[in-house]
Amino acid sequence: MGSVSAEDKMDTDFDEETPFSSTSSSTSAPSKQQPHTFHFDSSSSSVTLPKSSSSSSTTSFFNHSRTRRISRSIYLVLIKAKINILLPFGPLAIFLHYFTGKHVWVFFFALLGIAPLAERLGYATEQLAFYTGPTGMYVLYLHCISNMEWNGTTFYDFLHLLLFSFTTVVICIVGGLLNATFGNATEMIISIYALKSDMIRVVQQSLLGSILSNMLLVLGCAFFTGGIVHYKKVQVFNKAAAVVNSGLLLMAVMGILFPAVLHFTHSEVHLGKSVLSLSRFSSCIMLVAYASYLFFQLRSQQNFYSPVDQEVDTCENSDEEEELELTKWEAIIWLGILTVWVSVLSGYLVDAIEGASESLNMSVAFISVILLPIVGNAAEHASAIMFAVKDKLDITIGVAIGSSTQISMFVIPFCVVVGWCMGKDMDLNFQLFETATLFITVLVVAFMMQEGTSNYFKGLMLILCYLIVAASFFVHVDPKSGDD
């Protein structure tokens, strides 16, 4: 009997504690049997789970997931890269600016602080390119064209296809310009700050220095180290893509050369105005040419720009080289944060250039052409050398020559247009010394790349050429504005 009563008591307790119960009471007999429904009854005396327990657990889960995602994003952007060890130099430069006034230390510490920011800007841009890159849009466009049944196409389908084609072209150009803009954000920000301070010569010389360092120093070091590591073979790269970049660089030289020649031959129609007008017109033409080049590169990249001797493991290499680590909004937010921080440090850097020139007894031209590009683009230089050591010269060419093409055909004309909007007389007259240096450099590099091969001797020659350029600017005094 005791066992039976105990079992009855256990059954009664189970019925009372069951959360899945109907709303009818045990004392009321229903007229017909109701189907058993699974829901919680707040009016019942049974022990039920709180309504907010599920929502609170879900909320805590999402909060924990969001916190973990933010922590991972901070780690990827600010901690993972070894070059981030230089990040504290930025706040230190600001501290020295206000408490010591030592322009030399402010200049070098701001320069060191900008170096990792420039590399992280490139990283965030590459992550954003996974979402905004034009390649995927163009592949989708080709897929739609190839799968379309033209026999049953209506007029509205044709209009839809026409609109989609126009949108694809716009995305191709805008996406490429977005990558070019943030890829050279450091140079552009420093140039805009220098323009605001009426330091037009600093803008011209710093951009010229970036081109020279990429074409001579970076490419030379990459060819030299790659040739030493792979001394038993001849390293090759895509000659066709290099020739196209060389042609664009020669076009940039043409745009910079004519205003200088017009000025120094005193053959202007309107003295003091024709050079500026010609520079603005040429800058607009160069921007159109660069936008056309981006679209041309996109349409032809699968065959014309395919790497040499790398067709077999293309997918494996792409997986190794590029990995999606940030979401689209994380990449956008980090681009904004890094751009603002680069802008802050650029202001202190530009303000300290003249003081550092006087303290170091060096000309502003040498600091702008040689020191700024070497330290500011150190991460880009290291990556180009690393890819050459891995026998991936096409990527090296893209970093060195591609960056020079972007600066000469996009950043320099862009600064002229920005100066036009700001009311500054920024022109393409880089003076005879700088223009001649750029012209000879483009010719030398074009001859070095015309065979599509590289070795350590070519790299050594490019490095020695850069040393000659550096020595020339060390003894060069920038002429005053009134001197011809």
Solvent accessible surface area in square Angstrom, and as a share of the most:
residue,aa,sasa,rsa
1,M,195,0.87
2,G,54,0.52
3,S,76,0.49
4,V,81,0.47
5,S,65,0.42
6,A,50,0.38
7,E,103,0.46
8,D,79,0.41
9,K,132,0.56
10,M,134,0.60
11,D,88,0.45
12,T,70,0.41
13,D,52,0.27
14,F,141,0.59
15,D,97,0.50
16,E,103,0.46
17,E,106,0.47
18,T,31,0.18
19,P,37,0.23
20,F,92,0.38
21,S,29,0.18
22,S,46,0.30
23,T,101,0.58
24,S,66,0.43
25,S,66,0.42
26,S,117,0.75
27,T,126,0.73
28,S,62,0.40
29,A,98,0.76
30,P,83,0.52
31,S,123,0.79
32,K,143,0.61
33,Q,170,0.75
34,Q,112,0.50
35,P,105,0.66
36,H,110,0.49
37,T,67,0.39
38,F,146,0.61
39,H,68,0.30
40,F,103,0.43
41,D,20,0.10
42,S,98,0.64
43,S,101,0.65
44,S,40,0.26
45,S,122,0.79
46,S,20,0.13
47,V,116,0.67
48,T,44,0.26
49,L,119,0.59
50,P,88,0.55
51,K,170,0.72
52,S,72,0.47
53,S,48,0.31
54,S,76,0.49
55,S,65,0.42
56,S,62,0.40
57,S,64,0.41
58,T,63,0.37
59,T,75,0.44
60,S,64,0.41
61,F,121,0.50
62,F,113,0.47
63,N,69,0.35
64,H,113,0.50
65,S,36,0.23
66,R,138,0.50
67,T,82,0.48
68,R,146,0.53
69,R,81,0.30
70,I,92,0.47
71,S,62,0.40
72,R,102,0.37
73,S,6,0.04
74,I,70,0.36
75,Y,105,0.40
76,L,9,0.04
77,V,0,0.00
78,L,61,0.30
79,I,109,0.55
80,K,105,0.44
81,A,21,0.16
82,K,187,0.79
83,I,39,0.20
84,N,12,0.06
85,I,136,0.69
86,L,44,0.22
87,L,32,0.16
88,P,89,0.56
89,F,57,0.24
90,G,0,0.00
91,P,71,0.45
92,L,69,0.34
93,A,0,0.00
94,I,36,0.18
95,F,104,0.43
96,L,26,0.13
97,H,59,0.27
98,Y,141,0.54
99,F,148,0.61
100,T,68,0.40
101,G,40,0.38
102,K,120,0.51
103,H,80,0.36
104,V,29,0.17
105,W,139,0.49
106,V,1,0.01
107,F,0,0.00
108,F,63,0.26
109,F,33,0.14
110,A,0,0.00
111,L,2,0.01
112,L,53,0.27
113,G,0,0.00
114,I,1,0.00
115,A,2,0.02
116,P,0,0.00
117,L,2,0.01
118,A,23,0.18
119,E,51,0.23
120,R,15,0.05
121,L,2,0.01
122,G,24,0.23
123,Y,29,0.11
124,A,0,0.00
125,T,10,0.06
126,E,109,0.49
127,Q,8,0.03
128,L,9,0.05
129,A,31,0.24
130,F,85,0.36
131,Y,90,0.34
132,T,43,0.25
133,G,20,0.19
134,P,19,0.12
135,T,60,0.35
136,G,51,0.49
137,M,43,0.19
138,Y,24,0.09
139,V,70,0.40
140,L,83,0.41
141,Y,44,0.17
142,L,76,0.38
143,H,106,0.47
144,C,50,0.30
145,I,54,0.27
146,S,85,0.55
147,N,92,0.47
148,M,46,0.21
149,E,141,0.63
150,W,128,0.45
151,N,162,0.83
152,G,61,0.58
153,T,38,0.22
154,T,75,0.44
155,F,134,0.56
156,Y,170,0.65
157,D,64,0.33
158,F,98,0.41
159,L,77,0.38
160,H,128,0.57
161,L,18,0.09
162,L,102,0.51
163,L,114,0.57
164,F,40,0.17
165,S,23,0.15
166,F,134,0.56
167,T,50,0.29
168,T,2,0.01
169,V,54,0.31
170,V,60,0.35
171,I,57,0.29
172,C,2,0.01
173,I,48,0.24
174,V,83,0.48
175,G,5,0.05
176,G,10,0.10
177,L,50,0.25
178,L,52,0.26
179,N,43,0.22
180,A,1,0.01
181,T,41,0.24
182,F,48,0.20
183,G,44,0.42
184,N,4,0.02
185,A,8,0.06
186,T,10,0.06
187,E,23,0.10
188,M,10,0.05
189,I,18,0.09
190,I,18,0.09
191,S,1,0.00
192,I,52,0.26
193,Y,70,0.26
194,A,0,0.00
195,L,0,0.00
196,K,121,0.51
197,S,57,0.37
198,D,94,0.49
199,M,28,0.13
200,I,41,0.21
201,R,55,0.20
202,V,7,0.04
203,V,0,0.00
204,Q,4,0.02
205,Q,2,0.01
206,S,13,0.08
207,L,1,0.00
208,L,1,0.01
209,G,0,0.00
210,S,3,0.02
211,I,0,0.00
212,L,0,0.00
213,S,0,0.00
214,N,1,0.00
215,M,1,0.00
216,L,2,0.01
217,L,34,0.17
218,V,2,0.01
219,L,0,0.00
220,G,0,0.00
221,C,31,0.19
222,A,0,0.00
223,F,0,0.00
224,F,67,0.28
225,T,41,0.24
226,G,0,0.00
227,G,5,0.05
228,I,88,0.45
229,V,80,0.46
230,H,43,0.19
231,Y,152,0.58
232,K,172,0.73
233,K,104,0.44
234,V,93,0.54
235,Q,2,0.01
236,V,51,0.29
237,F,6,0.02
238,N,17,0.09
239,K,98,0.42
240,A,38,0.29
241,A,13,0.10
242,A,1,0.01
243,V,83,0.48
244,V,37,0.22
245,N,12,0.06
246,S,13,0.08
247,G,38,0.37
248,L,19,0.10
249,L,3,0.02
250,L,69,0.34
251,M,63,0.28
252,A,1,0.01
253,V,4,0.02
254,M,106,0.47
255,G,9,0.09
256,I,0,0.00
257,L,56,0.28
258,F,110,0.46
259,P,1,0.00
260,A,0,0.00
261,V,60,0.35
262,L,41,0.20
263,H,53,0.24
264,F,36,0.15
265,T,81,0.47
266,H,118,0.53
267,S,66,0.42
268,E,24,0.11
269,V,129,0.74
270,H,117,0.52
271,L,146,0.73
272,G,59,0.57
273,K,140,0.59
274,S,20,0.13
275,V,9,0.05
276,L,29,0.15
277,S,68,0.44
278,L,58,0.29
279,S,0,0.00
280,R,43,0.16
281,F,132,0.55
282,S,19,0.12
283,S,0,0.00
284,C,53,0.32
285,I,80,0.41
286,M,4,0.02
287,L,43,0.22
288,V,98,0.57
289,A,23,0.18
290,Y,2,0.01
291,A,18,0.14
292,S,63,0.41
293,Y,23,0.09
294,L,22,0.11
295,F,43,0.18
296,F,89,0.37
297,Q,59,0.26
298,L,12,0.06
299,R,133,0.49
300,S,21,0.14
301,Q,56,0.25
302,Q,132,0.59
303,N,118,0.60
304,F,68,0.28
305,Y,33,0.13
306,S,34,0.22
307,P,46,0.29
308,V,51,0.30
309,D,116,0.60
310,Q,32,0.14
311,E,113,0.51
312,V,153,0.88
313,D,53,0.27
314,T,67,0.39
315,C,100,0.60
316,E,112,0.50
317,N,21,0.11
318,S,50,0.32
319,D,104,0.54
320,E,131,0.59
321,E,70,0.31
322,E,104,0.47
323,E,112,0.50
324,L,91,0.45
325,E,23,0.10
326,L,3,0.01
327,T,60,0.35
328,K,81,0.34
329,W,166,0.58
330,E,27,0.12
331,A,0,0.00
332,I,67,0.34
333,I,99,0.50
334,W,25,0.09
335,L,6,0.03
336,G,36,0.34
337,I,88,0.44
338,L,4,0.02
339,T,36,0.21
340,V,96,0.55
341,W,70,0.25
342,V,0,0.00
343,S,23,0.15
344,V,56,0.32
345,L,0,0.00
346,S,0,0.00
347,G,14,0.13
348,Y,36,0.14
349,L,0,0.00
350,V,3,0.02
351,D,88,0.46
352,A,1,0.01
353,I,0,0.00
354,E,98,0.44
355,G,13,0.13
356,A,0,0.00
357,S,11,0.07
358,E,145,0.65
359,S,73,0.47
360,L,56,0.28
361,N,141,0.72
362,M,58,0.26
363,S,30,0.20
364,V,45,0.26
365,A,1,0.01
366,F,23,0.10
367,I,0,0.00
368,S,0,0.00
369,V,0,0.00
370,I,8,0.04
371,L,35,0.17
372,L,11,0.05
373,P,4,0.03
374,I,57,0.29
375,V,34,0.20
376,G,8,0.08
377,N,14,0.07
378,A,42,0.33
379,A,18,0.14
380,E,54,0.24
381,H,18,0.08
382,A,60,0.47
383,S,33,0.22
384,A,0,0.00
385,I,47,0.24
386,M,87,0.39
387,F,33,0.14
388,A,0,0.00
389,V,55,0.31
390,K,110,0.47
391,D,40,0.21
392,K,23,0.10
393,L,1,0.01
394,D,30,0.15
395,I,50,0.25
396,T,0,0.00
397,I,10,0.05
398,G,44,0.42
399,V,31,0.18
400,A,0,0.00
401,I,0,0.00
402,G,16,0.15
403,S,8,0.05
404,S,0,0.00
405,T,2,0.01
406,Q,49,0.22
407,I,0,0.00
408,S,1,0.01
409,M,0,0.00
410,F,14,0.06
411,V,0,0.00
412,I,0,0.00
413,P,0,0.00
414,F,59,0.25
415,C,0,0.00
416,V,0,0.00
417,V,38,0.22
418,V,27,0.15
419,G,0,0.00
420,W,123,0.43
421,C,111,0.66
422,M,70,0.31
423,G,62,0.60
424,K,45,0.19
425,D,90,0.47
426,M,1,0.00
427,D,26,0.13
428,L,0,0.00
429,N,13,0.06
430,F,2,0.01
431,Q,36,0.16
432,L,87,0.44
433,F,75,0.31
434,E,1,0.00
435,T,2,0.01
436,A,56,0.43
437,T,21,0.12
438,L,4,0.02
439,F,76,0.32
440,I,99,0.50
441,T,6,0.03
442,V,2,0.01
443,L,57,0.28
444,V,40,0.23
445,V,1,0.00
446,A,25,0.19
447,F,130,0.54
448,M,25,0.11
449,M,3,0.01
450,Q,95,0.42
451,E,114,0.51
452,G,5,0.04
453,T,33,0.19
454,S,1,0.01
455,N,58,0.30
456,Y,105,0.40
457,F,113,0.47
458,K,24,0.10
459,G,0,0.00
460,L,65,0.32
461,M,60,0.27
462,L,0,0.00
463,I,34,0.17
464,L,87,0.43
465,C,40,0.24
466,Y,7,0.03
467,L,102,0.51
468,I,118,0.60
469,V,18,0.10
470,A,16,0.12
471,A,60,0.46
472,S,38,0.24
473,F,1,0.00
474,F,110,0.46
475,V,116,0.67
476,H,26,0.12
477,V,121,0.69
478,D,41,0.21
479,P,55,0.34
480,K,162,0.68
481,S,127,0.82
482,G,69,0.67
483,D,78,0.40
484,D,100,0.52
